[in-house]
Amino acid sequence: AFRINFAIRIALSKLLARRAGAPLPTLIIDEGFGTQDSFGIEKIKEAINSIQDDFDKIIVITHIEELKDAFPARIDVIKTAVGSTLSVS
């Protein structure tokens, strides 16, 4: 069900942006994978890769370890007792 909802949300976003005459350069997916098993996560990665040419940037926010190396660039946020630090790779 999540994958169908994901596809519908992307299509609606594109349609609404086109109707408004507005660009849609960035896609942000925030914690959208929690209900997926390994097979579902692979399908979501494939879906994101298949639409990558439609956006200048795709930002995926997740805590799922399987996704850490799925994309070419990564920003890790590490929470410590004195605050958070960033690591870019």
DSSP file (Angstrom, degrees, kcal/mol; ACC not computed):
  #  RESIDUE AA STRUCTURE BP1 BP2  ACC     N-H-->O    O-->H-N    N-H-->O    O-->H-N    TCO  KAPPA ALPHA  PHI   PSI    X-CA   Y-CA   Z-CA
    1    1 A A     >        0   0    0      0, 0.0     4,-2.5     0, 0.0     5,-0.2   0.000 360.0 360.0 360.0 -38.3    0.0    0.0    0.0
    2    2 A F  H  >  +     0   0    0      1,-0.2     4,-2.9     2,-0.2     5,-0.2   0.918 360.0  52.5 -61.2 -42.3    2.8    2.4    0.8
    3    3 A R  H  > S+     0   0    0      1,-0.2     4,-2.2     2,-0.2    -1,-0.2   0.877 110.2  48.0 -63.6 -36.6    4.3    2.1   -2.7
    4    4 A I  H  > S+     0   0    0      2,-0.2     4,-2.4     1,-0.2    -1,-0.2   0.932 112.9  48.2 -67.5 -44.9    1.0    2.9   -4.3
    5    5 A N  H  X S+     0   0    0     -4,-2.5     4,-2.7     1,-0.2    -2,-0.2   0.893 110.0  53.4 -60.4 -39.9    0.6    5.9   -2.0
    6    6 A F  H  X S+     0   0    0     -4,-2.9     4,-2.2     2,-0.2    -1,-0.2   0.938 110.0  46.5 -59.8 -48.7    4.1    7.0   -2.8
    7    7 A A  H  X S+     0   0    0     -4,-2.2     4,-2.3     1,-0.2    -2,-0.2   0.894 113.1  49.5 -62.7 -40.9    3.4    6.9   -6.6
    8    8 A I  H  X S+     0   0    0     -4,-2.4     4,-2.8     2,-0.2     5,-0.2   0.915 110.1  50.4 -65.5 -42.9    0.1    8.7   -6.1
    9    9 A R  H  X S+     0   0    0     -4,-2.7     4,-2.3     2,-0.2    -2,-0.2   0.905 111.4  48.4 -63.0 -41.2    1.8   11.5   -4.0
   10   10 A I  H  X S+     0   0    0     -4,-2.2     4,-2.3     2,-0.2    -2,-0.2   0.944 113.1  47.5 -63.2 -47.2    4.5   12.0   -6.6
   11   11 A A  H  X S+     0   0    0     -4,-2.3     4,-2.5     1,-0.2    -2,-0.2   0.911 112.9  48.3 -61.9 -43.5    2.0   12.2   -9.4
   12   12 A L  H  X S+     0   0    0     -4,-2.8     4,-2.9     2,-0.2     5,-0.3   0.898 110.1  52.3 -64.5 -40.2   -0.2   14.6   -7.6
   13   13 A S  H  X S+     0   0    0     -4,-2.3     4,-2.2    -5,-0.2    -2,-0.2   0.927 111.7  46.0 -60.6 -45.2    2.8   16.8   -6.7
   14   14 A K  H  X S+     0   0    0     -4,-2.3     4,-2.5     2,-0.2    -2,-0.2   0.920 113.7  49.2 -63.9 -43.7    3.8   17.0  -10.3
   15   15 A L  H  X S+     0   0    0     -4,-2.5     4,-2.6     2,-0.2    -2,-0.2   0.934 112.7  46.2 -62.1 -48.0    0.3   17.7  -11.5
   16   16 A L  H  X S+     0   0    0     -4,-2.9     4,-1.9     1,-0.2     6,-0.2   0.889 113.5  49.1 -65.0 -39.3   -0.3   20.5   -8.9
   17   17 A A  H  X>S+     0   0    0     -4,-2.2     5,-2.4    -5,-0.3     4,-0.7   0.920 112.1  48.8 -64.7 -43.2    3.1   22.1   -9.7
   18   18 A R  H ><5S+     0   0    0     -4,-2.5     3,-0.8     1,-0.2    -2,-0.2   0.922 110.9  50.1 -63.0 -44.3    2.4   21.9  -13.4
   19   19 A R  H 3<5S+     0   0    0     -4,-2.6    -1,-0.2     1,-0.3    -2,-0.2   0.866 113.0  46.6 -61.9 -36.8   -1.1   23.5  -13.0
   20   20 A A  H 3<5S-     0   0    0     -4,-1.9    -1,-0.3    -5,-0.2    -2,-0.2   0.565 109.9-124.1 -81.5  -8.5    0.4   26.3  -10.9
   21   21 A G  T <<5 +     0   0    0     -3,-0.8    -3,-0.2    -4,-0.7    -2,-0.1   0.756  66.5 137.5  70.2  23.5    3.2   26.8  -13.4
   22   22 A A      < -     0   0    0     -5,-2.4    -1,-0.3    -6,-0.2    -2,-0.1  -0.782  56.3-116.1-104.6 144.8    5.7   26.3  -10.6
   23   23 A P        -     0   0    0      0, 0.0     3,-0.1     0, 0.0    -1,-0.0  -0.408  14.1-155.4 -71.9 156.3    8.9   24.3  -10.7
   24   24 A L        +     0   0    0     30,-0.2    32,-0.1     1,-0.1    -6,-0.0  -0.626  31.8 153.7-129.1  71.4    9.2   21.2   -8.6
   25   25 A P        +     0   0    0      0, 0.0    32,-2.2     0, 0.0    31,-1.8   0.741  56.7  49.7 -78.0 -22.4   13.0   21.0   -8.2
   26   26 A T  E     -a   57   0A   0     30,-0.2     2,-0.5    29,-0.2    32,-0.2  -0.956  56.6-165.9-127.5 134.2   13.2   19.1   -4.9
   27   27 A L  E     -a   58   0A   0     30,-2.3    32,-3.2    -2,-0.4     2,-0.5  -0.974  10.3-166.9-113.2 126.5   11.6   16.0   -3.6
   28   28 A I  E     -a   59   0A   0     -2,-0.5     2,-0.6    30,-0.2    32,-0.2  -0.967   5.1-172.0-116.3 124.1   11.8   15.4    0.2
   29   29 A I  E     -a   60   0A   0     30,-3.2    32,-3.3    -2,-0.5     2,-0.7  -0.953   8.9-165.9-115.6 110.8   10.9   12.0    1.6
   30   30 A D  E     -a   61   0A   0     -2,-0.6    32,-0.2    30,-0.2    30,-0.1  -0.864  65.9 -34.9-107.0 108.3   10.8   12.1    5.4
   31   31 A E  S    S+     0   0    0     30,-3.4     3,-0.5    -2,-0.7    -1,-0.2   0.869  84.6 148.5  53.8  44.9   10.7    8.7    7.2
   32   32 A G        +     0   0    0     29,-0.4    -1,-0.1     1,-0.2     3,-0.1   0.246  55.4  61.4 -93.1  14.9    8.6    7.1    4.5
   33   33 A F    >   +     0   0    0      1,-0.1     3,-2.2     2,-0.1    -1,-0.2   0.420  60.7 108.4-122.6   1.3    9.9    3.6    4.7
   34   34 A G  T 3  S+     0   0    0     -3,-0.5    -1,-0.1     1,-0.3    -2,-0.1   0.733  81.6  50.4 -58.0 -27.4    9.2    2.3    8.3
   35   35 A T  T 3  S+     0   0    0     -3,-0.1     2,-0.3     5,-0.0    -1,-0.3   0.418  91.4 103.0 -91.5   2.5    6.4   -0.1    7.2
   36   36 A Q    <   -     0   0    0     -3,-2.2     2,-0.1     4,-0.1    -3,-0.0  -0.634  58.8-146.3 -93.6 142.4    8.5   -1.8    4.5
   37   37 A D     >  -     0   0    0     -2,-0.3     4,-2.6     1,-0.0     5,-0.2  -0.301  47.2 -83.1 -85.4-177.3   10.2   -5.1    4.6
   38   38 A S  H  > S+     0   0    0      1,-0.2     4,-2.1     2,-0.2     5,-0.1   0.883 132.3  49.8 -58.2 -41.1   13.5   -5.7    2.7
   39   39 A F  H  > S+     0   0    0      1,-0.2     4,-2.1     2,-0.2    -1,-0.2   0.922 111.5  48.8 -63.6 -44.2   11.6   -6.4   -0.6
   40   40 A G  H  > S+     0   0    0      1,-0.2     4,-2.3     2,-0.2    -2,-0.2   0.884 109.1  52.6 -63.3 -39.8    9.6   -3.2   -0.2
   41   41 A I  H  X S+     0   0    0     -4,-2.6     4,-2.5     2,-0.2    -1,-0.2   0.910 108.4  50.9 -63.4 -42.0   12.7   -1.1    0.6
   42   42 A E  H  X S+     0   0    0     -4,-2.1     4,-2.2     1,-0.2    -2,-0.2   0.913 110.6  49.1 -60.7 -42.2   14.3   -2.4   -2.6
   43   43 A K  H  X S+     0   0    0     -4,-2.1     4,-2.4     2,-0.2    -2,-0.2   0.882 110.3  50.6 -65.4 -38.6   11.2   -1.5   -4.6
   44   44 A I  H  X S+     0   0    0     -4,-2.3     4,-2.7     2,-0.2     5,-0.2   0.914 109.1  51.4 -65.8 -42.0   11.2    2.0   -3.1
   45   45 A K  H  X S+     0   0    0     -4,-2.5     4,-2.5     1,-0.2    -2,-0.2   0.922 110.9  48.8 -59.5 -43.0   14.9    2.5   -3.9
   46   46 A E  H  X S+     0   0    0     -4,-2.2     4,-2.0     2,-0.2    -2,-0.2   0.910 110.9  50.4 -61.7 -42.3   14.1    1.4   -7.5
   47   47 A A  H  X S+     0   0    0     -4,-2.4     4,-1.0     2,-0.2    -2,-0.2   0.917 111.1  47.9 -63.6 -43.4   11.2    3.9   -7.6
   48   48 A I  H >< S+     0   0    0     -4,-2.7     3,-0.7     1,-0.2     4,-0.4   0.927 112.5  49.0 -63.7 -44.4   13.3    6.7   -6.3
   49   49 A N  H >< S+     0   0    0     -4,-2.5     3,-0.7     1,-0.2     4,-0.3   0.842 106.8  56.9 -64.0 -32.1   16.0    6.0   -8.8
   50   50 A S  H 3< S+     0   0    0     -4,-2.0    -1,-0.2     1,-0.2    -2,-0.2   0.738 113.1  39.4 -73.4 -20.9   13.5    5.8  -11.7
   51   51 A I  T X< S+     0   0    0     -4,-1.0     3,-1.9    -3,-0.7     4,-0.4   0.331  82.9 104.9-106.2   6.9   12.3    9.4  -10.9
   52   52 A Q  G X  S+     0   0    0     -3,-0.7     3,-1.0    -4,-0.4    -1,-0.1   0.801  75.8  57.9 -61.7 -28.9   15.6   10.9  -10.2
   53   53 A D  G 3  S+     0   0    0     -4,-0.3    -1,-0.3     1,-0.2    -2,-0.1   0.634  96.1  65.4 -75.5 -11.8   15.7   12.7  -13.5
   54   54 A D  G <  S+     0   0    0     -3,-1.9     2,-0.3     2,-0.0    -1,-0.2   0.593 104.6  47.1 -82.6 -11.3   12.5   14.5  -12.7
   55   55 A F    <   -     0   0    0     -3,-1.0   -29,-0.2    -4,-0.4     3,-0.1  -0.947  67.2-141.9-132.7 148.9   14.0   16.4   -9.8
   56   56 A D  S    S+     0   0    0    -31,-1.8     2,-0.4    -2,-0.3   -30,-0.2   0.872  95.6  14.1 -71.5 -38.2   17.2   18.5   -9.3
   57   57 A K  E     -a   26   0A   0    -32,-2.2   -30,-2.3    -3,-0.1     2,-0.5  -0.997  59.3-166.0-139.3 141.5   17.5   17.0   -5.8
   58   58 A I  E     -a   27   0A   0     -2,-0.4     2,-0.5   -32,-0.2   -30,-0.2  -0.989  13.1-165.9-124.5 121.6   15.9   14.2   -3.9
   59   59 A I  E     -a   28   0A   0    -32,-3.2   -30,-3.2    -2,-0.5     2,-0.5  -0.933   1.5-168.1-111.3 123.1   16.4   14.2   -0.1
   60   60 A V  E     -a   29   0A   0     -2,-0.5     2,-0.6   -32,-0.2   -30,-0.2  -0.950   2.9-164.7-113.6 123.5   15.6   11.1    1.8
   61   61 A I  E     +a   30   0A   0    -32,-3.3   -30,-3.4    -2,-0.5   -29,-0.4  -0.937  30.3 140.6-108.6 120.8   15.4   11.3    5.6
   62   62 A T        -     0   0    0     -2,-0.6    -2,-0.0   -32,-0.2   -32,-0.0  -0.993  51.3-152.3-156.7 158.4   15.5    7.9    7.3
   63   63 A H        +     0   0    0     -2,-0.3     2,-0.5     4,-0.0    -1,-0.1   0.293  63.3 119.2-108.6   2.9   16.8    5.8   10.2
   64   64 A I    >   -     0   0    0      1,-0.2     3,-1.5     2,-0.0     4,-0.4  -0.602  56.5-150.9 -79.9 120.3   16.8    2.6    8.2
   65   65 A E  G >  S+     0   0    0     -2,-0.5     3,-1.6     1,-0.3     4,-0.4   0.840  91.4  65.9 -58.3 -37.3   20.3    1.1    7.9
   66   66 A E  G 3  S+     0   0    0      1,-0.3    -1,-0.3     2,-0.1     3,-0.2   0.714 101.4  50.7 -60.3 -20.4   19.6   -0.6    4.6
   67   67 A L  G X  S+     0   0    0     -3,-1.5     3,-1.5     1,-0.2     4,-0.4   0.543  81.2  93.4 -95.7  -7.5   19.2    2.8    3.0
   68   68 A K  T <  S+     0   0    0     -3,-1.6     3,-0.3    -4,-0.4    -1,-0.2   0.865  98.5  29.2 -56.1 -40.0   22.4    4.4    4.2
   69   69 A D  T 3  S+     0   0    0     -4,-0.4    -1,-0.3    -3,-0.2    -2,-0.1   0.204  94.0  97.7-105.8  16.1   24.4    3.4    1.1
   70   70 A A  S <  S+     0   0    0     -3,-1.5    -1,-0.2     3,-0.0    -2,-0.1   0.688  80.5  50.5 -78.2 -18.2   21.5    3.5   -1.4
   71   71 A F  S    S-     0   0    0     -4,-0.4   -26,-0.0    -3,-0.3   -22,-0.0  -0.845  84.7-116.4-126.2 157.9   22.2    7.0   -2.7
   72   72 A P  S    S+     0   0    0      0, 0.0     2,-0.3     0, 0.0    -1,-0.1   0.738  97.0  34.8 -69.5 -24.1   25.3    8.8   -4.0
   73   73 A A        -     0   0    0      2,-0.0     2,-0.4    15,-0.0    -2,-0.1  -0.958  67.7-173.7-131.6 150.6   25.6   11.4   -1.3
   74   74 A R        -     0   0    0     -2,-0.3    15,-3.0     2,-0.0     2,-0.5  -1.000  17.6-161.5-146.8 141.4   24.8   11.3    2.4
   75   75 A I  E     -B   88   0B   0     -2,-0.4     2,-0.5    13,-0.2    13,-0.2  -0.981  17.8-160.9-119.8 115.9   24.6   13.5    5.4
   76   76 A D  E     -B   87   0B   0     11,-3.1    11,-2.1    -2,-0.5     2,-0.6  -0.832   3.4-155.2 -96.7 132.8   24.7   11.7    8.7
   77   77 A V  E     -B   86   0B   0     -2,-0.5     2,-0.6     9,-0.2     9,-0.2  -0.945   9.8-165.4-107.8 120.4   23.4   13.5   11.8
   78   78 A I  E     -B   85   0B   0      7,-2.9     7,-2.4    -2,-0.6     2,-0.4  -0.927   9.0-146.8-112.0 118.7   24.9   12.2   15.0
   79   79 A K  E     +B   84   0B   0     -2,-0.6     2,-0.2     5,-0.2     5,-0.2  -0.696  23.9 172.9 -86.3 130.7   23.2   13.1   18.2
   80   80 A T  E >   -B   83   0B   0      3,-2.4     3,-0.9    -2,-0.4     0, 0.0  -0.747  48.6 -96.6-126.2 176.6   25.5   13.6   21.2
   81   81 A A  T 3  S+     0   0    0     -2,-0.2     3,-0.1     1,-0.2    -2,-0.0   0.770 124.8  43.0 -65.7 -25.6   25.1   14.8   24.8
   82   82 A V  T 3  S-     0   0    0      1,-0.4     2,-0.3     0, 0.0    -1,-0.2   0.372 129.0 -69.1-103.5   4.2   26.3   18.3   23.8
   83   83 A G  E <   -B   80   0B   0     -3,-0.9    -3,-2.4     2,-0.0    -1,-0.4  -0.870  63.5 -55.4 138.5-171.7   24.5   18.6   20.5
   84   84 A S  E     -B   79   0B   0     -2,-0.3     2,-0.3    -5,-0.2    -5,-0.2  -0.786  38.8-160.1-107.6 149.2   24.4   17.1   17.1
   85   85 A T  E     -B   78   0B   0     -7,-2.4    -7,-2.9    -2,-0.3     2,-0.4  -0.891  11.0-136.0-123.0 157.6   27.2   16.9   14.5
   86   86 A L  E     -B   77   0B   0     -2,-0.3     2,-0.4    -9,-0.2    -9,-0.2  -0.882  11.6-169.2-114.5 145.3   27.0   16.4   10.8
   87   87 A S  E     -B   76   0B   0    -11,-2.1   -11,-3.1    -2,-0.4     2,-0.5  -0.990   9.5-158.4-131.9 123.8   29.1   14.1    8.6
   88   88 A V  E      B   75   0B   0     -2,-0.4   -13,-0.2   -13,-0.2    -2,-0.0  -0.883 360.0 360.0-106.6 130.3   28.9   14.5    4.8
   89   89 A S              0   0    0    -15,-3.0   -14,-0.2    -2,-0.5    -1,-0.1   0.321 360.0 360.0-142.3 360.0   30.0   11.6    2.5
